[in-house]
Amino acid sequence: MTVRLGLSLPQMRQYSLGTDVPDVARAAERIGYESLWVFERALFPKPATQGLYGLQGVPWPEQYRGVADPLVTLTLAAAVTERARLGSSVLVAPLHNPFQLAKSLASLDAASGGRVVAGLGTGWSLDEYAAAGVRPFEERGRVLDEIIEVCRAVWGPDPVRYDGRITKITSAVVGPKPARPIPIMLGAHGGKALRRLVDHADGWLPVGMGAEQLATQWRELRDLAAERGRKEPIETVLRVNAVYTPKAYDGSDRRPFQGSVDQIVEDLVAHAAVGLEEILIDLQATPRDARELKDVATEVYEKARAAGI
């Protein structure tokens, strides 16, 4: 099975939002990438209440100083592309008002001709929740549950009705509607999050940390789906956070997707063998500008396809 390949759009501070996003989006579609993706970082705390991913003492990457808004970025890409899917991996959903998020995603899907993939997660940053959370951090799972329900209601037939803890819609016409049912995918890694995915979402957004670990996670998810009686297939898009270096990384501490294009492709081959449908490659962290990002993205795509991906 051929794996679809997607590319992350340039949101970090070394890029120009208004010019580089359309430029890279057009180029990616021309190269052959089948999807374009964004992620969300609302702010860069100084000093941070906690480390990266909530881990004590792990610094936030400097590239997170000024990450562009994900939905604005996708809108810029939608305006200059025709075929590529437009996804988020992930939106930190509880930082958004449920009704407004549902309406924004529906509008973008209608405008793009049915290309949106709503990738949602709960996030981990206490500082982001303090600034923008619609409810306290401890309630993030329940907020995500409501957001999924509100999206389904708002995207469905009128009149829309919903009675939740945050959202109250007595009876209303809400438009525009999406061009087609928007798939909801979740970045879930265990416990209640995986059960939420199996019971209420269309797909899974894992992160590539090693092919063996990914295979184990995928097997556990399929086992859980069978245990809970899920009949619908689970769509899968693997996020790859690549750290590109012009020369091969020769250290014994090399992490997956760290190093030269050849090393990145070698890791792509190993992860593709797990059997997921799509791989999203985020290359934006280390290139100096959009020109270098496009060059690296072209080489990765061509070598990945030549390697049988």
PyMOL commands that set and color helices and strands:
alter all, ss='L'
color gray80, all
select helices_A, chain A and resi 17-31+52-54+62-64+70-78+93-95+98-112+126-132+137-155+191-200+211-227+261-272+290-306
alter helices_A, ss='H'
color red, helices_A
select strands_A, chain A and resi 4-8+35-38+85-88+91-92+116-121+160-163+168-172+184-186+203-204+235-241+243-244+258-259+278-282
alter strands_A, ss='S'
color yellow, strands_A
deselect
rebuild
show_as cartoon
